[in-house]
């Protein structure tokens, strides 16, 4: 956020909210950028042959046994 403020020429004394700064620079949300990079990698993996390690990892079942406390871990395909 400090870098974005510097690019805009806005200081903390100007009392501009952090939510307004990325919109003024036309910067997308971080979650959108992460989703884009995940989909790009997934496209590479899908084009590879079935013997590729990445395809084998995506086809693996979740680990069995006792789970940890808290929310269950998300599978990579669930995120994409």
C-alpha positions in Angstrom: 0.0 0.0 0.0 2.9 2.3 0.7 4.1 1.9 -2.9 0.6 2.6 -4.3 0.4 5.7 -2.1 3.7 6.9 -3.4 2.6 6.4 -7.0 -0.5 8.4 -6.4 1.4 11.2 -4.6 -0.8 10.7 -1.5 0.5 10.7 2.0 -1.0 9.5 5.2 -1.7 13.1 6.2 -4.0 13.5 3.2 -6.4 11.0 5.0 -7.3 9.0 1.9 -8.7 5.6 2.6 -6.8 2.5 1.4 -9.8 1.2 -0.4 -9.8 4.2 -2.8 -6.2 4.1 -3.8 -6.2 0.9 -6.0 -9.3 2.1 -7.8 -7.7 5.4 -8.7 -4.7 3.5 -10.3 -7.0 1.0 -12.0 -5.4 -1.9 -10.2 -7.3 -5.2 -9.9 -7.9 -7.0 -6.7 -5.2 -9.4 -5.4 -7.7 -12.3 -5.5 -8.3 -11.8 -9.2 -4.6 -11.9 -9.9 -4.2 -15.1 -7.9 -7.1 -16.7 -9.7 -5.7 -15.7 -13.1 -2.3 -17.2 -12.3 -3.9 -20.5 -11.0 -6.0 -20.8 -14.2 -2.9 -20.1 -16.4 -1.0 -22.9 -14.6 -4.0 -25.3 -14.8 -4.2 -24.7 -18.6 -0.6 -25.7 -18.9 -1.2 -28.9 -16.9 -4.2 -29.9 -18.9 -2.3 -29.6 -22.2 0.5 -32.0 -20.9 0.2 -35.8 -21.4 -1.5 -37.9 -18.8 1.9 -39.2 -17.6 2.9 -35.7 -16.5 3.5 -35.4 -12.7 1.2 -32.4 -12.4 -1.7 -34.5 -13.8 -1.0 -37.3 -11.5 -1.0 -35.0 -8.5 -4.4 -33.5 -9.4 -5.9 -37.0 -9.6 -4.7 -38.0 -6.2 -7.4 -38.7 -3.6 -7.2 -36.8 -0.3 -5.1 -38.3 2.5 -6.9 -40.8 4.8 -6.6 -41.0 8.5 -7.5 -38.6 11.3 -7.9 -35.0 10.4 -6.6 -32.0 12.2 -8.8 -29.7 14.2 -10.5 -26.8 12.4 -11.7 -26.3 8.9 -10.6 -29.1 6.4 -7.9 -28.3 4.0 -9.1 -27.3 0.5 -8.1 -29.4 -2.5 -6.3 -27.4 -5.2 -9.1 -28.2 -7.7 -11.7 -26.8 -5.3 -9.8 -23.5 -5.3 -9.6 -23.3 -9.1 
